[in-house]
């Protein structure tokens, strides 16, 4: 009987680093982080509907709009704001109005100049958002108001039918609305998840007044973060499953050894 030497022991197998596995792990971790970041940003927005015609040249009566809650940004001339109607003397609480900011704290606003246009700090403002069918003289009754700090002065785009600061100039407060009564700025038409961003007006900047109207990009960024986060997580999760399954299959094949003849 002949003794044959035992075959040499196979060298220990070293696990190779898988860059794909590492990449998918990063996706699985980063996806929820991005998604949560976007969701937190979305909490600063809400969908509202206001049944009034004072702004129908910009937003239709009852149309859904996206409100960016006040406190997260500064309010500028030209912004569309939602505010509590009891900011005006004698008005009932619990109701809200939508109007456009035509003056901010420290401004002196006058109606109207020789050309029937609004004047802010002595500068005549051409307002392209006003209803072209309604003449400038409609609702353009004379007033002069000094807006106190921490307040705004508003007017509707339909000056002939709107209830706004101009009607309360001779009342206590002079028609000014304290910022504490402002709910927020309307930044888009539609809902939080599907909307068209409102183009900010340049009327006041064109008149030489400092401070451009609010141009919101946060809503779009927040939606991209949420969608991107979900996509990354799903891609990473599927990639992990496929990579681990393939790696396990290769190890089982190697452990079985070559086929016997």
Buried (B, 14 or more C-beta within 10 A) or exposed (E): EEEEEEEEEEEEEEEEEBEEBEBBBEBBEBBBEBBEBBEEBBEBBBBBEBEBBBBBBBBEEEBBBBBBBBEEBEBBBBBBBBBBBBBBEEBEEEEBBBBBBBBBBEBBBBBBEEEEBBBBBEBBBEBEBBBEEBEBEBBBEEBEBEBBEEBBBBBBBBBBBBBBBBBBBEEEBBBBBBBEBBBBBBBBBBBBEEBEBBEBBEBBBEBEBEBBBBEBEBBEEBBEBBBBBBBBBEBBBEBBEEBEEEBEEEEEEEEEEEEEE
